[in-house]
Amino acid sequence: MIRPVRLGGSVVVLSFLAACAGQRASLVPDEVAWENRRETLTLAEDWSLRGRISLKKAGDGYSGSLNWRQRGDNLDFRFRGPLGIGGFRISGDPDLLNIRTSKGDEYFVSDPVVDLEDQFGWSIPVHSMRFWVLGVPDPGDSYEVSVDDRGQAIILDQAGWRVSYLSYRKFEGSTLPRKLEMTKADQRIRLAVDGWQINQ
């Protein structure tokens, strides 16, 4: 049974069954806990994570380590492939991003979704991912979300992407996503977080 609830102009789908996402079944989704999580984590402006990421589109794929530092609207996203091969760094703000590759190439993009697709054949929606990796929607767009009885997102649909939260873990006292998968058409991004740090 799924019950849609309209909150703040966005449709929030509260699912009574969470087992389909690999988590234990949820009898009653905790709407209050979800709203508290969403409001608190949306305001998190100084955080960092380290982990492993894989990018796949059609038949091509890349995997490696990830270090991400977010300070307000400024991000520093560093991907390193196996043995340091195929790495790149994305840094900047919503107006302009700088991309540097391990080969020494440098690009400036204003729309990462479109410009990365044109330049590299794949895209990373880093501005929305800033929120998705925390387990909450991008506040700038409508969304649908299924939550469990702890108020944690299970599935989030936004901007044509589906974000599936496969597991959570406590990091320094805060329960945050441990594994998640983002899919859109023939593109898939998987992230496994090894460490979180959120500065209050």
Buried (B, 14 or more C-beta within 10 A) or exposed (E): EEEEEEEEEBEBBBBBBBEEBEBEEBEEBBBEBBBEBBEEBBEBEEBBBBBBBBBBBEEEEBBBBBBBBBEEEEBBBBBBBEEEEBBBBBBBEBEEBEBBBBEEEEBEBEEBBEBBBEEBEBBBBBBBBBBBBBBBBBBEEEBBBBBBBBBBBBBBBBBEBBBBBBEBEEBEEBBBBBBBBBBBEEBBBBBBBEEBEBEE
